[in-house]
């Protein structure tokens, strides 16, 4: 399953465990990819309603960052993050695009 996300159409691929190498661990693992969302609590409830199970609850971190993570139905870990730094960079990019 492939998703294109955001203004830059970043790719997020969710791969079924049946395509994992035969020696891969059976539990969740690997890199956690964090996807910026505007509301972590709402996004967490939405993905859980779609079949994911909570891996790490919603955590408020320093500097306005908020994270949570889930395990999707295929065993992948997906991180959800409210990232003020991303929003600052996006706003700066938009300002430069208008000026040019």
Secondary structure, DSSP 8 states (H G I E B T S, - for coil): -EEEETTTTEEEE---GGGS-TTS-SSS-S--EEEE-S-HHHHHHHHHHTT-EEEEEEEE-GGG-EEEEEE-TTS-EEEEEE-HHHHHHHHHHHHHHHH-
